Amino acid sequence: MRYLKAAVATAIAFLVIDLAWITLFLGDVYEAQLGNMMREAPDALAAGAFYLGYIAGIVYLAIRPALQAGRVGPALTNGAVLGALAYGTYTLTNYAIFKQWSVTLVLSDIAWGTVLTASCAGVGYVAARK
């Protein structure tokens, strides 16, 4: 049951924070730099598949070890590493392939993935402890 609590809390935090970031800050950056490469609306099925898989990864790779250790540190550290790797893979691959992909996007994506994943892993850990 505590892993379910962790997953639900992580998913809520992730969706709210990520959508706010994309809507308020990053959407305009992507639009300005990628323009016609972007879809008119995101593919909900693809986004949903990512979110489900990524939340499961956060629970398994970051929150589970933290719960076993009985402290939030492993959730934050493992979440940060997972976020940097996952978002780094995405953005560096895009940078290698697309000439419109900028160093600004690379740096902001890696930083965002690191902070977002660590924060959500911490939220999930706290929810699972209750």
Secondary structure as the mmCIF struct_conf table of DSSP 4:
data_model
#
loop_
_struct_conf.conf_type_id
_struct_conf.id
_struct_conf.beg_label_comp_id
_struct_conf.beg_label_asym_id
_struct_conf.beg_label_seq_id
_struct_conf.end_label_comp_id
_struct_conf.end_label_asym_id
_struct_conf.end_label_seq_id
HELX_RH_AL_P HELX_RH_AL_P1 ARG A 2 TRP A 21
HELX_RH_PI_P HELX_RH_PI_P1 ILE A 22 LEU A 26
HELX_RH_AL_P HELX_RH_AL_P2 GLY A 27 LEU A 34
HELX_RH_3T_P HELX_RH_3T_P1 GLY A 35 MET A 37
BEND BEND1 MET A 38 MET A 38
BEND BEND2 GLU A 40 ALA A 41
HELX_RH_AL_P HELX_RH_AL_P3 ALA A 44 ILE A 58
HELX_RH_PI_P HELX_RH_PI_P2 VAL A 59 ILE A 63
HELX_RH_AL_P HELX_RH_AL_P4 ARG A 64 ALA A 69
TURN_TY1_P TURN_TY1_P1 GLY A 70 GLY A 70
BEND BEND3 ARG A 71 VAL A 72
HELX_RH_AL_P HELX_RH_AL_P5 GLY A 73 ILE A 97
TURN_TY1_P TURN_TY1_P2 LYS A 99 GLN A 100
HELX_RH_AL_P HELX_RH_AL_P6 VAL A 103 ARG A 129
#
